Amino acid sequence: QVQLVESGGGLVQPGGSLRLSCAASGIIFSIYTMGWYRQAPGKQRELVAALSSGGVTNYADSVKGRFTISRDNIRNMVYLQMNTLKPEDTALYYCHAEHAVLGNSWGQGTQVTVSS
């Protein structure tokens, strides 16, 4: 059974940093594209960043230069380093695993709140 467990969310002041982590189990981690999505109240869920099995990254324009996605294929972990956080980054952040044939899975989410 696929399980994605996020951690690292919290309350941070504007300009601060957070590092989100996602622990994956039940999948052949290295062959999946791993991603982070977010959903703010009243808005649709949107892609924040994704990292393919081949190392190709994709970032939302709103986070380019501030966020970095990385993965550890030994520990089955994916990370999202978020710097220079803004109030508009406030959202529930979800870990996502995707494979063209094997399907996709979601974590339960971790809340990030950027406020002074």
FENHU-V611643 format. One record per backbone hydrogen bond with DSSP energy under -0.5 kcal/mol. CO is the residue of the C=O (numbers start at 0). NH is the residue of the N-H. E is the energy in kcal/mol with one decimal. If there is no record, write none. Layout:
[[CO:NH:E] [CO:NH:E]]
//
This chain:
[[2:24:-2.1] [3:5:-0.5] [3:107:-0.6] [4:22:-2.5] [6:20:-2.7] [9:112:-2.9] [11:114:-2.1] [12:15:-2.3] [14:83:-0.6] [15:84:-2.4] [17:81:-3.3] [19:79:-2.3] [20:6:-2.1] [21:23:-0.5] [21:77:-1.9] [22:4:-2.2] [24:2:-2.5] [26:28:-1.7] [27:30:-1.9] [28:31:-1.8] [31:33:-0.6] [32:97:-2.5] [33:50:-3.1] [34:95:-2.6] [35:47:-3.0] [35:48:-1.8] [36:93:-3.1] [37:45:-2.9] [38:91:-2.3] [39:42:-2.3] [45:37:-2.4] [47:59:-2.5] [48:35:-3.1] [49:57:-2.0] [50:33:-2.4] [51:54:-1.6] [55:51:-2.8] [57:49:-2.1] [59:62:-1.7] [59:63:-1.0] [62:65:-2.4] [62:66:-2.3] [65:82:-2.0] [67:80:-3.0] [69:78:-3.0] [71:75:-1.0] [71:76:-2.0] [75:23:-2.7] [76:71:-3.0] [77:21:-1.9] [78:69:-1.8] [79:19:-2.7] [79:81:-0.6] [80:67:-2.3] [80:82:-0.6] [81:17:-2.2] [84:14:-3.3] [85:88:-2.3] [86:89:-1.7] [90:92:-0.6] [90:111:-2.7] [91:38:-2.0] [92:109:-2.2] [93:36:-2.6] [94:106:-2.2] [95:34:-2.8] [96:104:-2.1] [97:32:-2.8] [98:102:-1.9] [102:98:-1.9] [104:96:-2.2] [109:92:-3.0] [110:9:-0.9] [111:90:-2.0] [112:11:-2.7] [112:114:-0.7]]
//
